[in-house]
């Protein structure tokens, strides 16, 4: 990124309150209005009736084009944890898609071009999404539809247009090694603003994240990679920040940390070396504990998630309808980071979590990440720090919102996102799979792809500096 | 790593000339002597006669334990390059092994405990190897043999003992997603020196690397991760360095680079997003272009490599014999970096190379990495910069040695390792798959696992500062 004062633009975008294009209130109303104008009908239909899709001999679900995505069975073998072997359905989508935000400087403020996007699985059908969400199938026109809006800006971006460009993972429990290209570009040319798009400041998007299910997962993951402190000059900007914001700024600039980066890398290397994760494909019809009917692939015990087939009809300015499988969660989820000041610096309590679809065995996850309904009542059945999170006092809650998973694959899936400040007497010593990291260390890992999982990134993106 | 002046120890180990335990001459003689004492007999035998191994129905080769390693067929599909589909045998060894060097400070100098190790495929049967080379099968005793020497030091290492601890890849054309734990520990306790081990300084090991095939690949990969400039205080040490050493030091400390790290990441993200690499297993008996006889799995055109079965007998103080498959190259290899001063700073001409066994599609490779015999005479058949490397004048050659691949898997495989200084008029603009990186950027990528391929790391490890 060439430096024609990108620092000031981004700082202003984060901290300056007024947006001459749309106030935050107007943006909220816009989403409410768009939700009112749109009618989404989801009808559960037999897999065999999904137009454009076929059911494989083994029960797997595939798009007729052979691309897009499929639902297949995997056999998981690992020497980690108490359950060393299981089978489950998983979403297979090997192509790297674009999650792209186009930005432009207008009068010294960087504006982000955001879309009010309808996805069939969204709880509130319209959510704020990146400028561009495109699978390789999309942009190579497997659907034979028109090219996604604004795609050309991304395809033609030059190095000097790139603000951020990282490969990041999706849910390791639901996707097999899925990654997206998280990209922010800055253009200097005129940009046509299409009806479903609005210019927003970074501060506005972060404020909208404080509402439940308003900013979609794709937006959150792209923005999570933007290390704010790279763009802030302490002299002119810290005064516009809240106390908490200044403390987060400090945590993301300091080299003063409880563990060195060499220690953190060694800790993770050790876990990756100690434990194996072997994934092979299996028949979806031969997964113990799962039943496969015409209508759904679901657990016999009703846990975790199920796969359903739906017919989607979206009535808007025009009518669109199609069929596709969706993954429906059976419980609500919880994603929570504990943060604690150590020697005056905020540290995040980070977990190394093995999930079957992870690209590299372990990824860095929030302190607690689980489905709440699946947690037993006995102490040994609960994830570490689970009770601490759920029993946190109100004054410990820095953030507490419900946030959605991607509505193009998941049916009304939401997770409670929590940032909890630890008490002073919270222990510094942690179980082996946990570590304390400064925000600076988290960003250093994030930069090098696939280290922070999507749940962790969602929480990082919500950090407010105002 | 706690800092009880590790800087000075490592600098001294790199630059101080005398080693009271063994001079460099004595170490060379020691290897010659060990080579004289050892007799290695390699007999090519039919696969079916390999004791402890079995041939699968599809022609694949497996250890009876089901662990260790196997030779299997893979089907490769990619939309990168001119050949988009092929099948080949590959070594499958999914476990992460240890490549570990134990170090200890003695009188202010850090000494590395190195082993004279015999491997069946070595050109000169004894090479200098890390303190510990152990697969997970080794140290979990699948062989029911005794525990590897010095293993306990590594297993019990505490964070304060860790100097370096990284997961790094092996040859992506020969291994399927193989990685090793490259680890250097520093201990303070007394260490028993077993007969085949010697204390060496870092400077001595680097000097021994100037001889052909003396320092094995495992040593080179472990040492490649040690960023010398992290341990050098300019005030007291630069004077002991050569001009070239000082220039390399500058390249590994400066933030002044031709491309920013954000540009480098975006360049690599773009390549990984653009191109797919799909690997599935296939019958080794159904690989077009390969023939599978009782004695070997080889290309019909005699190119690339073949798999052979051998009976190994090593007569030494005691006699050991076993059978195993080995991979035998059909041509000599060439691994060469071009370096060029840009604005006074050495930059390496780095290639992003797709190899079928890569963990993450592309890895960073030397400017030229190829089998020389397989290169055609027409300009379009030659890898970029191939002619430039081979036509380099003597005064451009910073390094020119033959170095071996790992003799436990490869039969007498060696690559010519070259560091070539570019002429002043060498172009700064590069083809899309190439970039200029400072040594500082190379080390930043190296730290985060799997970015630099093993051929690139071998060359980086050979950089001499004296």
Interface residues (C-beta under 8 A of the other chain):
Chain A: X1 X94 X95 X96 X98 X136 X159 X162 X164 X165 X166 X167 X181 X183 X259 X260 X261 X262 X263 X265 X266 X267 X269 X270 X272 X273 X276 X278 X359 X360 X445 X447 X448 X449 X451
Chain B: X1 X94 X95 X96 X98 X136 X159 X162 X164 X165 X166 X167 X181 X183 X259 X260 X261 X262 X263 X265 X266 X267 X269 X270 X272 X273 X276 X278 X359 X360 X445 X447 X448 X449 X451
